[in-house]
């Protein structure tokens, strides 16, 4: 989506009540600019995703919006409060789930939740009610008295999510919520987050470097790269903005420097990319016609196809379109996360 298109799309969404407004936000560390004048807004009840590789500036954006680090320039308005001028008001209204698992492993599930609720000054009767509700919401009721160290990785992630909800926040920030989880646990967390959105009327902002996660969870996605926002829209809108409706991935038994030019000459082809493992990724307006021409061309030349697949445009294609490279899962580096200060504490 072009910058102008993003602006139009953003204006349409801001007609609804705004939960988060980020206006020209900048973060510098000395001469290094980690976030470079980013603008976006999140409407109430929306799941909004920041998609990009590690080091793109996603976590830095979340840390500014949750008052953990100061904003260098620009401003962020969260639940109607400026994060720089009214940090305590922001902290009372948000829940934060960091990348790292930070619950105390020597405490029980219930004890972890109780301590966190006390930090937010939740009254005892309300605290007990909230703990029961969030445990039910994340399907951990039967493990409420289990020591946290006995839980699986997926269960510990669900505990982190329950802990972030125990004080009834209006806005929920999740930084790489499924990093390190196996595929089954990851899908379970996605289903839980979708259910929480509908049953608790939560606004969610999450960061991710998983394409499928952004596609499955998010109402809208902002693609972030090198500290800048390069595209913004719904998953469907972002895919429609990429020239070519289909992707053909092909590999030949013999490498030939002329394959790139031959593929670019097929009908409907808008771009061709060489893949690191060999073969080519072809974007085309007509997948079936391009495939037929490709098979005929290979047969005429007496060559052999070792693999061929056709699929619809994906968010990976969107990322390549806007950044010129693929977004691949990378090993997550350990993150030192500081628990958000309780309301009333000095920032």
Buried (B, 14 or more C-beta within 10 A) or exposed (E): BEEEBBEEBBEEBBEEEBBBBBEEBBBEEEEEBBBBBBBBBBBBBBBBBBBBBBBBBBBBBBBBBBBBBEBBEBBBBBBBBBBBEBBBBBBBBBBBBBBBBBBEEEBBBBBBBBBBBBBBEBEEEEBBEBBBBBBEBBBBBEBBEBBBEEBEEBBBBBBBBBBBBBBBBBBBBBBBBBBBBEEEBBBBBBEBBBEBBEEBEBBBBBBBBBBBBBBBBBBBBBBBBBBBBBBBBBBEBBBEBBEBBBBBBBBBEEEEEEBBEBBEEBEBBBBBBEEEEEBBBBBBBBBEBBBEBBEEBBEEEEEEBEEBEBEEBBBBBBBBBBBEEBBEEEEEEEEEBEEBBBBEEEB
